[in-house]
Amino acid sequence: KQTQTQTEHILATRWARLWAAIIDMMVAMVFVVLLQQLAGLLGKEIVARNLSAGERFLLSIMGFAWFIVVNAHLLKTAGQTIGKYFLKIQIVDVQSNQLLSLNNLIVKRYLPIWVLSAVPGLGSCFSTINVLFIFGKEKRCLHDLIANTKVISLEQSS
């Protein structure tokens, strides 16, 4: 279990957060490939333009569930996704610097962003705005502000 116990917490770099997100996206792609293989076996081609709104919504729910299942243990015990684990960064409460419960992480940090990102026509715009917040002084994305979290480095500064 990795936790940050020192009084001074160093924010994770934007680069560390980016690479962690890229790793998390690669893990998500495993789900997409498996889903496409299963669909192929069932004789259905999964292409966004061929799917109804209901099918896209179902796939979105399945993707969110996959993210939670794959990352639940690390999120609960260390405040990390797989990508954050490899980059040695951690999600903590912005004021207490403590780990959040898995329920709080899901309900406050991930669910609101997933719901807003799934809105047809607005989702991609919202997702872009969410990420652009990282360039603020506090290095916190919109999802960090909503959940009252920050991402810290677990490596000691020199």
Secondary structure, 3 states (H helix, E strand, C coil): CCCCCCCCCCECCHHHHHHHHHHHHHHHHHHHHHHHHHHHHCCCCCCHHHCCHHHHHHHHHHHHHHHHHHHHHHHHHHCCCHHHHHHCEEEEECCCCCCCCHHHHHHHHHHHHHHHHCCCCCHHHHHHHHHHHHHCCCCCCHHHHHHCEEEEECCCCC
